[in-house]
Amino acid sequence: MSGAAVSVRVPAKVNVQLAVGGARPDGFHDLANVFLAVGLYDVVTVRPADALRVTVSGADADQVPADGTNLAARAAELLASRRGLAPNVEIHIAKDIPVAGGMAGGSADAAGALVACDALWGTGCSREELLALCAELGSDVPFSLVGGAALGRGRGERLTPLEVGGAFHWVFAMADGGLSTPAVYRECDRLRAECGRGADVGSVPAPEPSPALLDALAEGDLAALASAIMAGGTSNDLQAAALSLRPSLADTLVAGEKAGAMASLVSGSGPTCAFLTRDEPAAKALAEALTATRTCRTARGAPSPAPGATLL
Ligand code: C5P
């Protein structure tokens, strides 16, 4: 075992499309999930210690569990148990991805911890083994490992890489306080049941990716991507549920549209709102304008696609 520290950089994600099927008997939902990694990063560092410990730094560090419930700690435990090792590492998370924000920050930290522990312990996992461990840890964790862009099927863990023909520039408006992913899925089911459609697998059409959206991504066509995101109101089936639980997000979305965003949507289960912009200067201007509206805690620009988990 090496004594040196190992650091891994992991990206946040936005779901350019999140088509949600009916509730499955196991409590999950089948998805057509178009993941795009964006250039907001956490850095996960592991070093040998006498027991498993988690420390967190960054503006929102106090909102991150610094104990065994942290998904990064569970990642270290999972790899250690599969290889008959003691999970004795200190995991430090330098946090820049919004916490419970719908940007897969916890999943990113788990992917980062897995890659870092694999390097520290010399366990030499193949890409396939790492992806299988990621899928055990959570639906979004495999994508945090691979980054770029991918279509996620099943509960989001079965990935097909997607071509992206150019850079897209985003602004992310961070809210005060997070939203619980299970609570947002439950609210989606409740709203569907309330409409009389039913919320189970038999009542909801199977989720399918939008061909127009996939073409727009592949061609790097900004205008086409913006219109595919806004087709039918939004490409995110969880958006209505996130707005129902946090009505103030509607003000954030409207403020971004008024300030010139080409497309706006709630990121995943929220509450972070994502805005597509023309280019990097437009993203910078929109982030400043949105922050000034006080409809969000803060807003930041980030480019896409971004690489997946990367050893530093
Ligand atoms: O896989 P993960 O642990 O991130 O999922 C958290 C929760 O989100 C699940 O327990 C479930 O309530 C909900 N979920 C879902 N369908 C998915 C992914 C997540 O209902 N495809």
Boltz pocket constraint, residues with backbone or C-beta under 6 A from the ligand:
constraints:
  - pocket:
      binder: B
      contacts: [[A, 27], [A, 28], [A, 29], [A, 30], [A, 31], [A, 137], [A, 138], [A, 139], [A, 140], [A, 154], [A, 155], [A, 156], [A, 181], [A, 182], [A, 185]]
      max_distance: 6.0
